[in-house]
């Protein structure tokens, strides 16, 4: 919660007393917990035109149209559109000149007597940022982490009030709006892993940057967007997919990651005998990758993501400081094969026990979590600058008391070396290329994919200046 933030009750009262706001509430899956706040604090007749809950699927289909999934973004968008259109059509002649209309909706799979799986839901609001304006949307996906239905309902009501308050009164401060969504809540109750801003109220807002805000402020552990920059709920990309993931700083992305992915995909398909299925390649940047001198440069972040987009792969932003935490996230979305691609230097860190002192079982517990579903690490060599020779997995040394553990993981094919790599690329290091770009040296383009080099020149990224 932000300092000096209003309570849920104060927000509901403020909205009820704002005579220019008028809207509808449509809630499916966990009661009418959001609308209840506005009724409970008094004065709701000044804010609420209608509330409804179409729980029966047949009734819901009649109102909003048939759908394959009732708890989905598509269903939420239909709810928002229908209710906003009805409201504005019926009331614009009477009060449209001075009223900002809105429609709030959620569709949720909450904990219940028969439902014991992960609880999640979609929530959104379509609203006018000023009277007579075209509508704008805010859509979020959330994971509800409480283990009791009553607690989930309570959290749902709070975040709903926060969303309505943020949309109607903080729309011109999107970062503050994002942080305010967690007022009176904590990260162990609700996780928001996707947020989208659309419409005239949010001109100039980049949803990739808003996704980063979720992770940076601890509202989500990870968030995701496609190569074209469209933010997505992670499970929509990862659900029941074989996944190969590569984490890095990509500043800039060179030919090395391209070669890593090419070689690892060949080994990945062979190891898991994937004939007809193409693994999903994901590029991951952690907050640690993005931090420069203790802070995140948002312009630099957008530059890097734009360059990664030219490669055609989705991007994951996370705060996973260890690989077993990343693995746990991936296991939540798929039971199919998972490969984590890394260089020799990163593998050495995996075997560094200082990263696991917070675990009771230390490195053994971390490896138990990392490899429990037959996850495999694919290791790309690094160049020994002194000897000018590749350091492969066969040359990796670990501390004496970990040698048998390392050997065990290799024998059981949990850790595999990459073959067929382009040796000429091993001398390419991103930090060296970045220095050459900034200093205006010639020839750095040869170390980058052509599409990346072109974009750096066109947009003058990383301090590039034409000769």
HELIX and SHEET records of a PDB file:
HELIX    1   1 UNK A    8  UNK A   17  1                                  10    
HELIX    2   2 UNK A   33  UNK A   41  1                                   9    
HELIX    3   3 UNK A   44  UNK A   46  5                                   3    
HELIX    4   4 UNK A   57  UNK A   64  1                                   8    
HELIX    5   5 UNK A   73  UNK A   95  1                                  23    
HELIX    6   6 UNK A  149  UNK A  169  1                                  21    
HELIX    7   7 UNK A  174  UNK A  180  1                                   7    
HELIX    8   8 UNK A  200  UNK A  202  5                                   3    
HELIX    9   9 UNK A  207  UNK A  216  1                                  10    
HELIX   10  10 UNK A  234  UNK A  238  1                                   5    
HELIX   11  11 UNK A  255  UNK A  272  1                                  18    
HELIX   12  12 UNK A  287  UNK A  290  1                                   4    
HELIX   13  13 UNK A  298  UNK A  309  1                                  12    
HELIX   14  14 UNK A  323  UNK A  333  1                                  11    
HELIX   15  15 UNK A  344  UNK A  350  1                                   7    
HELIX   16  16 UNK A  353  UNK A  356  5                                   4    
HELIX   17  17 UNK A  362  UNK A  370  1                                   9    
HELIX   18  18 UNK A  393  UNK A  395  5                                   3    
HELIX   19  19 UNK A  400  UNK A  402  5                                   3    
HELIX   20  20 UNK A  403  UNK A  411  1                                   9    
HELIX   21  21 UNK A  423  UNK A  427  5                                   5    
HELIX   22  22 UNK A  430  UNK A  439  1                                  10    
HELIX   23  23 UNK A  444  UNK A  447  5                                   4    
HELIX   24  24 UNK A  450  UNK A  459  1                                  10    
HELIX   25  25 UNK A  461  UNK A  463  5                                   3    
SHEET    1   A 6 UNK A  48  UNK A  52  0                                        
SHEET    2   A 6 UNK A  21  UNK A  28  1                                        
SHEET    3   A 6 UNK A 100  UNK A 109  1                                        
SHEET    4   A 6 UNK A 119  UNK A 127 -1                                        
SHEET    5   A 6 UNK A 136  UNK A 144 -1                                        
SHEET    6   A 6 UNK A 190  UNK A 198 -1                                        
SHEET    1   B 8 UNK A 231  UNK A 232  0                                        
SHEET    2   B 8 UNK A 222  UNK A 225 -1                                        
SHEET    3   B 8 UNK A 314  UNK A 318 -1                                        
SHEET    4   B 8 UNK A 280  UNK A 286  1                                        
SHEET    5   B 8 UNK A 243  UNK A 247  1                                        
SHEET    6   B 8 UNK A 338  UNK A 343  1                                        
SHEET    7   B 8 UNK A 376  UNK A 380  1                                        
SHEET    8   B 8 UNK A 415  UNK A 417  1                                        
SHEET    1   C 2 UNK A 291  UNK A 292  0                                        
SHEET    2   C 2 UNK A 295  UNK A 296 -1                                        
SHEET    1   D 2 UNK A 382  UNK A 384  0                                        
SHEET    2   D 2 UNK A 389  UNK A 391 -1                                        
END                                                                             
